[in-house]
Amino acid sequence: MQKRKWLIGALAALGLGLAQQTTITFYYPVGVAGPLARFIEGYVSEFQRQNPQIRVNTVFGGNYEENQAKVVAAIRAGNPPDTAILLSQQLYTLMAMDAIEPFDPYISKDPELAQAVRDFFPAFMMNSTLDGRVYSLPFQRSTPILYYNKEAFREAGLDPERPPQTWDELVEYAKRLTKRDAQGRVIRYGVAIPTEDRSTW
C-alpha cells in the first residue's frame, strides 16, 4: 500500500501544474522473480485513472543492470526518461551526466508526497539524499540473508554452529574459508554477496 501511494504521488508530482495532456516516460526493472511488473503496471493504471491528463509511457528495462544501461543510452540519445527506478548508487552516474534533479521542489508542493517521504525509515532515506537534497525515494528494498556451509566451516577449523557475528568476523571467516589450488588460484571464495545475476566476491 505504501509503495503504491508514494509511486503514484511521485508520478503526480511530475505532473503538477499540467492542465493539458502530457506524457511521462517511466523506466523500471524487475530484479527479482514474481509479479512485480504487473503490480507496477497496476500502479501506473491507477495513477492515470486519477490523472487523466497525464499519460505514463512505461518502459520495462529488464534487470537493474540492463535497465540502467537503457536509461543511460536514452540520456545520451537526448531522450531521457522523466523518471526511473534505479539502484541508489546510480545517483552518481546520473549526476556526472547532469541528468537528474532533486525531488524537493515537487515534495514541497505535494503534502501527501511530503508525508510519504517522512514515513520512510531515516536509514532508507540516507542513500536517497545528497547534500541535503532528495534525489530518489526508496523502493523494493531487500534484506540480505546469510547462508553458510557447515562442512566448509569444519574444514576451515571454524565452529559450524557459530556464523560470523560482526563485519570484522565476516572478513576473518572469509579469508579462512577461501581455498586455493597448488598454483595459488582461488577455487572457493570465502564469501559471496549476490548482486544482480552474478556475485561480488
Number of C-alpha atoms within 10 A of each C-alpha: 5 11 15 16 14 20 20 21 21 22 23 20 19 17 20 12 8 11 9 9 11 12 12 16 16 20 22 21 22 19 18 12 7 9 9 14 14 10 12 19 14 13 17 21 15 13 21 17 12 12 15 11 14 22 18 17 14 17 16 16 21 16 16 20 17 16 23 23 13 19 25 19 13 13 16 12 9 9 12 19 19 16 18 19 20 20 19 16 10 11 19 13 13 16 12 10 12 10 16 17 13 15 17 14 13 19 20 12 12 15 12 16 22 17 12 18 18 11 11 13 10 11 8 13 18 13 17 20 17 14 5 10 13 19 18 25 20 20 15 12 8 6 6 8 7 10 9 13 10 15 12 17 19 13 12 17 12 17 13 15 9 9 17 17 8 9 9 10 12 15 14 13 19 18 14 17 21 15 16 12 9 6 6 8 9 12 10 13 14 20 19 14 12 11 11 13 10 9 10 9 10
